[in-house]
Every structure is written in C-alpha cells, then in structure tokens.
C-alpha cells in the first residue's frame, strides 16, 4: 500500500470517528483505528466488539420471537 493510500485510510477512520460522535444513533459500532498487514498491501479497520453477533442475526432473532420491528426515521 502506498503512502497516499495510508493517508486516505487515516482520513476515512477520522471521518468515521467524527460521524460516530455526532450521530444520533446510539447503537452504531465505533471505529477504533486501522492497521496494515506485513506486506502493507491490505488495510484492516478495527471496530469495537459487539456481543451477540451481527445486526442481521439480531434482526432475524427478533423476527423469530415475533417482535414488532418498526422503521424509525
């Protein structure tokens, strides 16, 4: 990964962090940072850990329990 791409990744993480802080949504996973693999050709975003699986599994579990899921705008 070239230096320009690393700078872009840092900018993306910075933007995600700012968005998370200003968000009205409390249940959004917070980005913590990023790192490059040893070859420096892949970047990985580090996110906070959320117990209970991903959002899709959470919604599917609610539907199985016949919970009322409403769209909120």
NORQUIDA-V245028 format. One record per pair of residues at least 24 apart in sequence whose ideal C-beta (glycine too) atoms are under 6 Angstrom apart, sorted by sequence separation. I is the first residue (numbers start at 0). GAP is how many residues later the second one is. D is the distance in Angstrom with one decimal. If there is no record, write none. Layout:
i=I gap=GAP d=D
i=I gap=GAP d=D
This chain:
i=8 gap=25 d=5.4
i=8 gap=34 d=4.9
i=0 gap=35 d=6.0
i=0 gap=39 d=4.9
i=0 gap=40 d=5.5
